[in-house]
Amino acid sequence: MEGGGSGAYGAAKAGGAFDLVRFVQQPQVLARIVSAIFALIVFACLVGDGYISTPEDSHLFCVFNHNEDACRYGIGIGVLAFLACIFFFMVDVYFPQISNATDRKYLVLADLGFSGLWTFLWFIGFCFLTNQWSWTWTEQVYIVADSARAAITFSFFSIFSWGLLLTFAYKRYKMGVEDFAQSYVDPTPEVSTPYSSYPNISHESYQQPPFTHTAEAPEGYQPPPVY
């Protein structure tokens, strides 16, 4: 199955024509587009309005309780999530053209692992930003408070969008494993047939060869005659 992996892991047969409308309607593609939009909103809010200054101090600080790590974390996972969505979007485009089942398996596993990791990181990010926002004085950051709340909100939404990507990737991997199990044939050794006898010779018709003398066993010892 490694060489001819057409139709494996939930993709169309390799070499088929690309249908844009059908491609966009796929659930994992829609979830990936939505996840990219959420990630774009999160890091755009943090980059644009995540840092402000006060009239007394021109130094920029993070709106989330002056914690630079909170802004860096949100920006970092947002940028990486957006780039990953673009990468896996291109993988989805070219996935049906990949005929090797092993390559498809590695790509699906990469999607599965990354989606699981980013679901967890978005959950951590949501909890982190929410905790830091609860300790923030809104009077100091009221101008950009909406952007901060938007970053928290779409971090929360990203947990579910990446959870959907994780589910779809797992289903594709499971389909590939089941297809392999169904198409795999266990090579059984051929049953050895017994050797056939030489043609035109029957064991029952065996005859003793001529000119053979079977020595009769003496019945008993006889002494020579005495004269």
Disulfide bonds with the S-S distance in Angstrom:
Cys62-Cys71 1.84
